[in-house]
Amino acid sequence: TLFRSVTGHNPFPLFGMDTPRAWIWSQDNKIFSCLMTFFLSNMLESQCLSTGAFEITLNDVPIWSKLEVGFVPSIQELLQILDNQMKMNPLESPAFRTP
């Protein structure tokens, strides 16, 4: 949404919807709306991490819990965990129907 706000692309007519006033305001105030989006998302992220609410599941199987381990994994650790989990439990390939 941030990219669309900066570029000015209005997606609402594509869905047959009227353009909301909030979208028009964000187009008129691009810098302020981008900064507001950035700060609100950072506030939300810090709130979630400070409460300990950070858990990762894959196919409804918990693979990481900050409450159990005590810290949030780095990106490299997270990718390694996901890679190992995918190797141990490969996803079933979807069955495509042919008419």
Biopython code that builds the backbone (N, CA, C, O; Angstrom):
import numpy as np
from Bio.PDB.StructureBuilder import StructureBuilder

atoms = [
    (1, "THR", "N", (0.819, -1.194, 0.000)),
    (1, "THR", "CA", (0.000, 0.000, 0.000)),
    (1, "THR", "C", (0.861, 1.254, 0.000)),
    (1, "THR", "O", (0.460, 2.285, -0.541)),
    (2, "LEU", "N", (2.036, 1.173, 0.601)),
    (2, "LEU", "CA", (2.923, 2.325, 0.628)),
    (2, "LEU", "C", (3.394, 2.657, -0.780)),
    (2, "LEU", "O", (3.468, 3.828, -1.153)),
    (3, "PHE", "N", (3.710, 1.643, -1.554)),
    (3, "PHE", "CA", (4.156, 1.850, -2.938)),
    (3, "PHE", "C", (3.048, 2.497, -3.764)),
    (3, "PHE", "O", (3.292, 3.430, -4.529)),
    (4, "ARG", "N", (1.839, 1.992, -3.601)),
    (4, "ARG", "CA", (0.713, 2.548, -4.362)),
    (4, "ARG", "C", (0.429, 3.986, -3.937)),
    (4, "ARG", "O", (0.039, 4.818, -4.756)),
    (5, "SER", "N", (0.627, 4.268, -2.665)),
    (5, "SER", "CA", (0.409, 5.628, -2.189)),
    (5, "SER", "C", (1.407, 6.588, -2.809)),
    (5, "SER", "O", (1.047, 7.699, -3.199)),
    (6, "VAL", "N", (2.663, 6.163, -2.903)),
    (6, "VAL", "CA", (3.703, 7.026, -3.452)),
    (6, "VAL", "C", (3.532, 7.201, -4.965)),
    (6, "VAL", "O", (3.707, 8.303, -5.485)),
    (7, "THR", "N", (3.191, 6.123, -5.667)),
    (7, "THR", "CA", (3.065, 6.214, -7.118)),
    (7, "THR", "C", (1.769, 6.869, -7.558)),
    (7, "THR", "O", (1.674, 7.353, -8.685)),
    (8, "GLY", "N", (0.776, 6.891, -6.691)),
    (8, "GLY", "CA", (-0.491, 7.524, -7.035)),
    (8, "GLY", "C", (-1.466, 6.606, -7.736)),
    (8, "GLY", "O", (-2.515, 7.062, -8.192)),
    (9, "HIS", "N", (-1.149, 5.319, -7.837)),
    (9, "HIS", "CA", (-2.050, 4.359, -8.489)),
    (9, "HIS", "C", (-3.266, 4.132, -7.601)),
    (9, "HIS", "O", (-3.130, 3.783, -6.428)),
    (10, "ASN", "N", (-4.432, 4.329, -8.154)),
    (10, "ASN", "CA", (-5.676, 4.153, -7.403)),
    (10, "ASN", "C", (-6.286, 2.803, -7.756)),
    (10, "ASN", "O", (-6.811, 2.642, -8.857)),
    (11, "PRO", "N", (-6.230, 1.812, -6.838)),
    (11, "PRO", "CA", (-6.729, 0.475, -7.161)),
    (11, "PRO", "C", (-8.242, 0.324, -7.014)),
    (11, "PRO", "O", (-8.795, -0.676, -7.473)),
    (12, "PHE", "N", (-8.919, 1.267, -6.400)),
    (12, "PHE", "CA", (-10.335, 1.095, -6.076)),
    (12, "PHE", "C", (-11.250, 1.016, -7.291)),
    (12, "PHE", "O", (-12.185, 0.216, -7.272)),
    (13, "PRO", "N", (-11.035, 1.804, -8.355)),
    (13, "PRO", "CA", (-11.900, 1.648, -9.542)),
    (13, "PRO", "C", (-11.794, 0.264, -10.190)),
    (13, "PRO", "O", (-12.741, -0.195, -10.829)),
    (14, "LEU", "N", (-10.652, -0.396, -10.030)),
    (14, "LEU", "CA", (-10.507, -1.745, -10.591)),
    (14, "LEU", "C", (-11.488, -2.732, -9.966)),
    (14, "LEU", "O", (-11.905, -3.699, -10.604)),
    (15, "PHE", "N", (-11.856, -2.472, -8.695)),
    (15, "PHE", "CA", (-12.783, -3.340, -7.975)),
    (15, "PHE", "C", (-14.205, -2.799, -7.978)),
    (15, "PHE", "O", (-15.086, -3.340, -7.309)),
    (16, "GLY", "N", (-14.424, -1.716, -8.741)),
    (16, "GLY", "CA", (-15.758, -1.136, -8.813)),
    (16, "GLY", "C", (-16.158, -0.416, -7.540)),
    (16, "GLY", "O", (-17.345, -0.302, -7.234)),
    (17, "MET", "N", (-15.169, 0.075, -6.792)),
    (17, "MET", "CA", (-15.445, 0.743, -5.518)),
    (17, "MET", "C", (-15.187, 2.242, -5.649)),
    (17, "MET", "O", (-14.375, 2.677, -6.465)),
    (18, "ASP", "N", (-15.887, 3.015, -4.835)),
    (18, "ASP", "CA", (-15.599, 4.433, -4.754)),
    (18, "ASP", "C", (-14.286, 4.625, -4.005)),
    (18, "ASP", "O", (-13.951, 3.845, -3.114)),
    (19, "THR", "N", (-13.551, 5.661, -4.368)),
    (19, "THR", "CA", (-12.273, 5.944, -3.713)),
    (19, "THR", "C", (-12.537, 6.521, -2.328)),
    (19, "THR", "O", (-13.205, 7.548, -2.213)),
    (20, "PRO", "N", (-12.019, 5.872, -1.252)),
    (20, "PRO", "CA", (-12.232, 6.373, 0.108)),
    (20, "PRO", "C", (-11.557, 7.728, 0.323)),
    (20, "PRO", "O", (-10.556, 8.054, -0.315)),
    (21, "ARG", "N", (-12.131, 8.501, 1.233)),
    (21, "ARG", "CA", (-11.561, 9.812, 1.531)),
    (21, "ARG", "C", (-10.162, 9.679, 2.116)),
    (21, "ARG", "O", (-9.320, 10.547, 1.886)),
    (22, "ALA", "N", (-9.894, 8.611, 2.870)),
    (22, "ALA", "CA", (-8.559, 8.406, 3.444)),
    (22, "ALA", "C", (-7.516, 8.241, 2.338)),
    (22, "ALA", "O", (-6.387, 8.712, 2.475)),
    (23, "TRP", "N", (-7.885, 7.579, 1.249)),
    (23, "TRP", "CA", (-6.953, 7.404, 0.124)),
    (23, "TRP", "C", (-6.664, 8.743, -0.544)),
    (23, "TRP", "O", (-5.519, 9.056, -0.872)),
    (24, "ILE", "N", (-7.718, 9.526, -0.738)),
    (24, "ILE", "CA", (-7.539, 10.847, -1.353)),
    (24, "ILE", "C", (-6.638, 11.709, -0.471)),
    (24, "ILE", "O", (-5.755, 12.405, -0.972)),
    (25, "TRP", "N", (-6.863, 11.660, 0.852)),
    (25, "TRP", "CA", (-6.026, 12.423, 1.780)),
    (25, "TRP", "C", (-4.569, 11.958, 1.683)),
    (25, "TRP", "O", (-3.658, 12.786, 1.672)),
    (26, "SER", "N", (-4.341, 10.632, 1.613)),
    (26, "SER", "CA", (-2.961, 10.127, 1.536)),
    (26, "SER", "C", (-2.279, 10.548, 0.246)),
    (26, "SER", "O", (-1.062, 10.729, 0.223)),
    (27, "GLN", "N", (-3.050, 10.708, -0.836)),
    (27, "GLN", "CA", (-2.474, 11.176, -2.095)),
    (27, "GLN", "C", (-2.118, 12.656, -2.031)),
    (27, "GLN", "O", (-1.146, 13.100, -2.643)),
    (28, "ASP", "N", (-2.911, 13.408, -1.289)),
    (28, "ASP", "CA", (-2.639, 14.839, -1.142)),
    (28, "ASP", "C", (-1.489, 15.106, -0.176)),
    (28, "ASP", "O", (-0.833, 16.143, -0.266)),
    (29, "ASN", "N", (-1.242, 14.182, 0.744)),
    (29, "ASN", "CA", (-0.216, 14.338, 1.780)),
    (29, "ASN", "C", (0.705, 13.120, 1.784)),
    (29, "ASN", "O", (0.775, 12.407, 2.785)),
    (30, "LYS", "N", (1.404, 12.875, 0.693)),
    (30, "LYS", "CA", (2.190, 11.644, 0.515)),
    (30, "LYS", "C", (3.293, 11.487, 1.553)),
    (30, "LYS", "O", (3.449, 10.408, 2.125)),
    (31, "ILE", "N", (4.051, 12.531, 1.803)),
    (31, "ILE", "CA", (5.170, 12.409, 2.748)),
    (31, "ILE", "C", (4.647, 12.120, 4.154)),
    (31, "ILE", "O", (5.151, 11.228, 4.836)),
    (32, "PHE", "N", (3.650, 12.866, 4.579)),
    (32, "PHE", "CA", (3.100, 12.659, 5.913)),
    (32, "PHE", "C", (2.475, 11.271, 6.047)),
    (32, "PHE", "O", (2.650, 10.609, 7.070)),
    (33, "SER", "N", (1.740, 10.823, 5.011)),
    (33, "SER", "CA", (1.102, 9.506, 5.101)),
    (33, "SER", "C", (2.139, 8.383, 5.116)),
    (33, "SER", "O", (1.935, 7.372, 5.787)),
    (34, "CYS", "N", (3.253, 8.541, 4.385)),
    (34, "CYS", "CA", (4.321, 7.532, 4.411)),
    (34, "CYS", "C", (4.984, 7.485, 5.781)),
    (34, "CYS", "O", (5.238, 6.406, 6.315)),
    (35, "LEU", "N", (5.266, 8.653, 6.349)),
    (35, "LEU", "CA", (5.862, 8.689, 7.688)),
    (35, "LEU", "C", (4.915, 8.119, 8.729)),
    (35, "LEU", "O", (5.342, 7.391, 9.625)),
    (36, "MET", "N", (3.636, 8.443, 8.622)),
    (36, "MET", "CA", (2.657, 7.923, 9.570)),
    (36, "MET", "C", (2.566, 6.396, 9.461)),
    (36, "MET", "O", (2.492, 5.710, 10.481)),
    (37, "THR", "N", (2.572, 5.864, 8.247)),
    (37, "THR", "CA", (2.543, 4.413, 8.053)),
    (37, "THR", "C", (3.777, 3.760, 8.662)),
    (37, "THR", "O", (3.677, 2.723, 9.319)),
    (38, "PHE", "N", (4.934, 4.365, 8.445)),
    (38, "PHE", "CA", (6.182, 3.841, 8.992)),
    (38, "PHE", "C", (6.149, 3.808, 10.519)),
    (38, "PHE", "O", (6.471, 2.783, 11.121)),
    (39, "PHE", "N", (5.766, 4.914, 11.146)),
    (39, "PHE", "CA", (5.767, 4.967, 12.606)),
    (39, "PHE", "C", (4.698, 4.078, 13.231)),
    (39, "PHE", "O", (4.937, 3.472, 14.275)),
    (40, "LEU", "N", (3.529, 3.991, 12.611)),
    (40, "LEU", "CA", (2.487, 3.117, 13.147)),
    (40, "LEU", "C", (2.878, 1.644, 13.037)),
    (40, "LEU", "O", (2.611, 0.859, 13.948)),
    (41, "SER", "N", (3.507, 1.269, 11.927)),
    (41, "SER", "CA", (3.926, -0.135, 11.798)),
    (41, "SER", "C", (5.055, -0.464, 12.768)),
    (41, "SER", "O", (5.095, -1.570, 13.307)),
    (42, "ASN", "N", (5.978, 0.479, 13.004)),
    (42, "ASN", "CA", (7.019, 0.252, 14.005)),
    (42, "ASN", "C", (6.436, 0.146, 15.404)),
    (42, "ASN", "O", (6.885, -0.673, 16.205)),
    (43, "MET", "N", (5.434, 0.974, 15.703)),
    (43, "MET", "CA", (4.792, 0.914, 17.010)),
    (43, "MET", "C", (4.102, -0.436, 17.211)),
    (43, "MET", "O", (4.195, -1.033, 18.284)),
    (44, "LEU", "N", (3.418, -0.908, 16.184)),
    (44, "LEU", "CA", (2.751, -2.201, 16.257)),
    (44, "LEU", "C", (3.758, -3.332, 16.433)),
    (44, "LEU", "O", (3.538, -4.236, 17.239)),
    (45, "GLU", "N", (4.857, -3.292, 15.689)),
    (45, "GLU", "CA", (5.888, -4.318, 15.797)),
    (45, "GLU", "C", (6.499, -4.343, 17.193)),
    (45, "GLU", "O", (6.654, -5.414, 17.781)),
    (46, "SER", "N", (6.845, -3.186, 17.724)),
    (46, "SER", "CA", (7.466, -3.144, 19.054)),
    (46, "SER", "C", (6.486, -3.601, 20.126)),
    (46, "SER", "O", (6.893, -4.230, 21.103)),
    (47, "GLN", "N", (5.205, -3.298, 19.962)),
    (47, "GLN", "CA", (4.204, -3.745, 20.936)),
    (47, "GLN", "C", (4.089, -5.267, 20.928)),
    (47, "GLN", "O", (4.018, -5.893, 21.986)),
    (48, "CYS", "N", (4.070, -5.854, 19.746)),
    (48, "CYS", "CA", (3.963, -7.317, 19.651)),
    (48, "CYS", "C", (5.199, -7.998, 20.229)),
    (48, "CYS", "O", (5.078, -9.003, 20.930)),
    (49, "LEU", "N", (6.378, -7.465, 19.946)),
    (49, "LEU", "CA", (7.599, -8.089, 20.450)),
    (49, "LEU", "C", (7.764, -7.883, 21.949)),
    (49, "LEU", "O", (8.298, -8.760, 22.628)),
    (50, "SER", "N", (7.322, -6.749, 22.483)),
    (50, "SER", "CA", (7.493, -6.503, 23.914)),
    (50, "SER", "C", (6.587, -7.375, 24.759)),
    (50, "SER", "O", (6.900, -7.639, 25.920)),
    (51, "THR", "N", (5.465, -7.831, 24.206)),
    (51, "THR", "CA", (4.563, -8.692, 24.971)),
    (51, "THR", "C", (4.984, -10.149, 24.907)),
    (51, "THR", "O", (4.414, -10.985, 25.607)),
    (52, "GLY", "N", (5.961, -10.466, 24.088)),
    (52, "GLY", "CA", (6.389, -11.848, 23.944)),
    (52, "GLY", "C", (5.558, -12.615, 22.935)),
    (52, "GLY", "O", (5.703, -13.829, 22.791)),
    (53, "ALA", "N", (4.688, -11.906, 22.239)),
    (53, "ALA", "CA", (3.800, -12.546, 21.278)),
    (53, "ALA", "C", (4.510, -12.713, 19.946)),
    (53, "ALA", "O", (4.227, -11.996, 18.986)),
    (54, "PHE", "N", (5.433, -13.663, 19.894)),
    (54, "PHE", "CA", (6.124, -13.947, 18.642)),
    (54, "PHE", "C", (6.255, -15.449, 18.503)),
    (54, "PHE", "O", (7.118, -16.070, 19.124)),
    (55, "GLU", "N", (5.399, -16.023, 17.689)),
    (55, "GLU", "CA", (5.434, -17.455, 17.437)),
    (55, "GLU", "C", (5.286, -17.685, 15.943)),
    (55, "GLU", "O", (4.577, -16.949, 15.257)),
    (56, "ILE", "N", (5.958, -18.705, 15.451)),
    (56, "ILE", "CA", (5.904, -19.042, 14.030)),
    (56, "ILE", "C", (5.374, -20.457, 13.905)),
    (56, "ILE", "O", (5.842, -21.375, 14.578)),
    (57, "THR", "N", (4.388, -20.617, 13.029)),
    (57, "THR", "CA", (3.853, -21.946, 12.750)),
    (57, "THR", "C", (3.941, -22.194, 11.253)),
    (57, "THR", "O", (3.872, -21.267, 10.445)),
    (58, "LEU", "N", (4.094, -23.454, 10.906)),
    (58, "LEU", "CA", (4.112, -23.868, 9.504)),
    (58, "LEU", "C", (3.202, -25.080, 9.394)),
    (58, "LEU", "O", (3.450, -26.101, 10.034)),
    (59, "ASN", "N", (2.164, -24.979, 8.598)),
    (59, "ASN", "CA", (1.163, -26.052, 8.475)),
    (59, "ASN", "C", (0.567, -26.409, 9.835)),
    (59, "ASN", "O", (0.396, -27.583, 10.160)),
    (60, "ASP", "N", (0.254, -25.384, 10.621)),
    (60, "ASP", "CA", (-0.350, -25.536, 11.949)),
    (60, "ASP", "C", (0.556, -26.244, 12.951)),
    (60, "ASP", "O", (0.079, -26.723, 13.980)),
    (61, "VAL", "N", (1.857, -26.316, 12.663)),
    (61, "VAL", "CA", (2.829, -26.919, 13.581)),
    (61, "VAL", "C", (3.730, -25.796, 14.095)),
    (61, "VAL", "O", (4.384, -25.126, 13.296)),
    (62, "PRO", "N", (3.777, -25.575, 15.415)),
    (62, "PRO", "CA", (4.649, -24.518, 15.927)),
    (62, "PRO", "C", (6.122, -24.872, 15.711)),
    (62, "PRO", "O", (6.564, -25.965, 16.065)),
    (63, "ILE", "N", (6.880, -23.931, 15.122)),
    (63, "ILE", "CA", (8.306, -24.190, 14.895)),
    (63, "ILE", "C", (9.187, -23.203, 15.638)),
    (63, "ILE", "O", (10.397, -23.411, 15.728)),
    (64, "TRP", "N", (8.599, -22.110, 16.187)),
    (64, "TRP", "CA", (9.385, -21.166, 16.981)),
    (64, "TRP", "C", (8.467, -20.469, 17.962)),
    (64, "TRP", "O", (7.361, -20.059, 17.610)),
    (65, "SER", "N", (8.931, -20.335, 19.193)),
    (65, "SER", "CA", (8.197, -19.595, 20.206)),
    (65, "SER", "C", (9.176, -18.761, 21.016)),
    (65, "SER", "O", (10.097, -19.295, 21.633)),
    (66, "LYS", "N", (8.971, -17.455, 21.010)),
    (66, "LYS", "CA", (9.829, -16.575, 21.792)),
    (66, "LYS", "C", (9.652, -16.854, 23.278)),
    (66, "LYS", "O", (10.598, -16.711, 24.053)),
    (67, "LEU", "N", (8.465, -17.247, 23.674)),
    (67, "LEU", "CA", (8.214, -17.530, 25.084)),
    (67, "LEU", "C", (9.037, -18.724, 25.569)),
    (67, "LEU", "O", (9.500, -18.735, 26.709)),
    (68, "GLU", "N", (9.222, -19.733, 24.705)),
    (68, "GLU", "CA", (10.004, -20.905, 25.083)),
    (68, "GLU", "C", (11.503, -20.651, 25.004)),
    (68, "GLU", "O", (12.250, -21.052, 25.896)),
    (69, "VAL", "N", (11.946, -19.982, 23.932)),
    (69, "VAL", "CA", (13.372, -19.801, 23.687)),
    (69, "VAL", "C", (13.913, -18.561, 24.380)),
    (69, "VAL", "O", (15.046, -18.556, 24.861)),
    (70, "GLY", "N", (13.098, -17.504, 24.430)),
    (70, "GLY", "CA", (13.504, -16.293, 25.122)),
    (70, "GLY", "C", (14.001, -15.178, 24.231)),
    (70, "GLY", "O", (14.311, -14.094, 24.725)),
    (71, "PHE", "N", (14.088, -15.411, 22.922)),
    (71, "PHE", "CA", (14.530, -14.353, 22.017)),
    (71, "PHE", "C", (13.920, -14.566, 20.636)),
    (71, "PHE", "O", (13.403, -15.639, 20.326)),
    (72, "VAL", "N", (13.991, -13.523, 19.816)),
    (72, "VAL", "CA", (13.492, -13.577, 18.446)),
    (72, "VAL", "C", (14.640, -14.019, 17.550)),
    (72, "VAL", "O", (15.752, -13.510, 17.690)),
    (73, "PRO", "N", (14.399, -14.959, 16.626)),
    (73, "PRO", "CA", (15.496, -15.433, 15.771)),
    (73, "PRO", "C", (15.933, -14.364, 14.775)),
    (73, "PRO", "O", (15.148, -13.501, 14.382)),
    (74, "SER", "N", (17.194, -14.440, 14.378)),
    (74, "SER", "CA", (17.668, -13.567, 13.308)),
    (74, "SER", "C", (17.094, -14.077, 11.992)),
    (74, "SER", "O", (16.532, -15.171, 11.935)),
    (75, "ILE", "N", (17.233, -13.301, 10.962)),
    (75, "ILE", "CA", (16.717, -13.710, 9.655)),
    (75, "ILE", "C", (17.380, -15.007, 9.198)),
    (75, "ILE", "O", (16.709, -15.893, 8.669)),
    (76, "GLN", "N", (18.700, -15.124, 9.400)),
    (76, "GLN", "CA", (19.411, -16.333, 8.976)),
    (76, "GLN", "C", (18.904, -17.551, 9.759)),
    (76, "GLN", "O", (18.686, -18.615, 9.179)),
    (77, "GLU", "N", (18.717, -17.395, 11.069)),
    (77, "GLU", "CA", (18.194, -18.504, 11.876)),
    (77, "GLU", "C", (16.800, -18.890, 11.423)),
    (77, "GLU", "O", (16.479, -20.072, 11.306)),
    (78, "LEU", "N", (15.980, -17.896, 11.170)),
    (78, "LEU", "CA", (14.610, -18.161, 10.751)),
    (78, "LEU", "C", (14.566, -18.903, 9.424)),
    (78, "LEU", "O", (13.804, -19.858, 9.272)),
    (79, "LEU", "N", (15.374, -18.475, 8.466)),
    (79, "LEU", "CA", (15.407, -19.164, 7.179)),
    (79, "LEU", "C", (15.920, -20.591, 7.313)),
    (79, "LEU", "O", (15.421, -21.491, 6.638)),
    (80, "GLN", "N", (16.911, -20.811, 8.176)),
    (80, "GLN", "CA", (17.439, -22.161, 8.403)),
    (80, "GLN", "C", (16.380, -23.052, 9.053)),
    (80, "GLN", "O", (16.228, -24.215, 8.678)),
    (81, "ILE", "N", (15.656, -22.511, 10.018)),
    (81, "ILE", "CA", (14.592, -23.276, 10.682)),
    (81, "ILE", "C", (13.514, -23.664, 9.674)),
    (81, "ILE", "O", (13.071, -24.812, 9.636)),
    (82, "LEU", "N", (13.098, -22.693, 8.857)),
    (82, "LEU", "CA", (12.067, -22.986, 7.854)),
    (82, "LEU", "C", (12.562, -23.990, 6.828)),
    (82, "LEU", "O", (11.809, -24.873, 6.417)),
    (83, "ASP", "N", (13.813, -23.872, 6.408)),
    (83, "ASP", "CA", (14.383, -24.810, 5.443)),
    (83, "ASP", "C", (14.415, -26.226, 6.022)),
    (83, "ASP", "O", (14.029, -27.183, 5.351)),
    (84, "ASN", "N", (14.873, -26.355, 7.263)),
    (84, "ASN", "CA", (14.912, -27.677, 7.907)),
    (84, "ASN", "C", (13.512, -28.261, 8.052)),
    (84, "ASN", "O", (13.306, -29.452, 7.819)),
    (85, "GLN", "N", (12.558, -27.430, 8.433)),
    (85, "GLN", "CA", (11.188, -27.908, 8.606)),
    (85, "GLN", "C", (10.600, -28.364, 7.274)),
    (85, "GLN", "O", (9.889, -29.367, 7.212)),
    (86, "MET", "N", (10.901, -27.620, 6.209)),
    (86, "MET", "CA", (10.379, -27.989, 4.894)),
    (86, "MET", "C", (11.008, -29.295, 4.398)),
    (86, "MET", "O", (10.347, -30.082, 3.722)),
    (87, "LYS", "N", (12.291, -29.528, 4.733)),
    (87, "LYS", "CA", (12.945, -30.775, 4.324)),
    (87, "LYS", "C", (12.385, -31.966, 5.095)),
    (87, "LYS", "O", (12.224, -33.047, 4.529)),
    (88, "MET", "N", (12.085, -31.778, 6.385)),
    (88, "MET", "CA", (11.557, -32.879, 7.193)),
    (88, "MET", "C", (10.110, -33.185, 6.844)),
    (88, "MET", "O", (9.710, -34.349, 6.839)),
    (89, "ASN", "N", (9.315, -32.153, 6.552)),
    (89, "ASN", "CA", (7.898, -32.334, 6.247)),
    (89, "ASN", "C", (7.564, -31.606, 4.950)),
    (89, "ASN", "O", (6.993, -30.516, 4.986)),
    (90, "PRO", "N", (7.910, -32.189, 3.813)),
    (90, "PRO", "CA", (7.622, -31.488, 2.553)),
    (90, "PRO", "C", (6.118, -31.316, 2.354)),
    (90, "PRO", "O", (5.319, -32.179, 2.720)),
    (91, "LEU", "N", (5.758, -30.184, 1.766)),
    (91, "LEU", "CA", (4.358, -29.923, 1.481)),
    (91, "LEU", "C", (3.887, -30.831, 0.356)),
    (91, "LEU", "O", (4.627, -31.135, -0.580)),
    (92, "GLU", "N", (2.649, -31.248, 0.475)),
    (92, "GLU", "CA", (2.094, -32.060, -0.586)),
    (92, "GLU", "C", (1.832, -31.166, -1.789)),
    (92, "GLU", "O", (1.342, -30.046, -1.644)),
    (93, "SER", "N", (2.159, -31.662, -2.969)),
    (93, "SER", "CA", (1.899, -30.873, -4.165)),
    (93, "SER", "C", (0.387, -30.854, -4.423)),
    (93, "SER", "O", (-0.278, -31.883, -4.307)),
    (94, "PRO", "N", (-0.144, -29.693, -4.768)),
    (94, "PRO", "CA", (-1.585, -29.614, -4.974)),
    (94, "PRO", "C", (-2.007, -30.404, -6.209)),
    (94, "PRO", "O", (-1.292, -30.469, -7.208)),
    (95, "ALA", "N", (-3.160, -30.984, -6.107)),
    (95, "ALA", "CA", (-3.695, -31.746, -7.229)),
    (95, "ALA", "C", (-4.493, -30.781, -8.117)),
    (95, "ALA", "O", (-5.465, -30.176, -7.665)),
    (96, "PHE", "N", (-4.087, -30.647, -9.348)),
    (96, "PHE", "CA", (-4.776, -29.785, -10.275)),
    (96, "PHE", "C", (-5.735, -30.602, -11.098)),
    (96, "PHE", "O", (-5.400, -31.672, -11.606)),
    (97, "ARG", "N", (-6.915, -30.084, -11.218)),
    (97, "ARG", "CA", (-7.913, -30.789, -12.010)),
    (97, "ARG", "C", (-7.872, -30.285, -13.440)),
    (97, "ARG", "O", (-7.723, -29.090, -13.693)),
    (98, "THR", "N", (-8.004, -31.201, -14.351)),
    (98, "THR", "CA", (-8.091, -30.820, -15.761)),
    (98, "THR", "C", (-9.517, -31.026, -16.215)),
    (98, "THR", "O", (-10.131, -32.046, -15.902)),
    (99, "PRO", "N", (-10.054, -30.061, -16.956)),
    (99, "PRO", "CA", (-11.467, -30.197, -17.376)),
    (99, "PRO", "C", (-11.653, -31.264, -18.429)),
    (99, "PRO", "O", (-12.774, -31.496, -18.881)),
]
sb = StructureBuilder()
sb.init_structure("model")
sb.init_model(0)
sb.init_chain("A")
sb.init_seg("    ")
for serial, (resi, resn, name, xyz) in enumerate(atoms, 1):
    if name == "N":
        sb.init_residue(resn, " ", resi, " ")
    sb.init_atom(name, np.array(xyz, "f"), 0.0, 1.0, " ", f" {name:<3s}", serial, name[0])
structure = sb.get_structure()
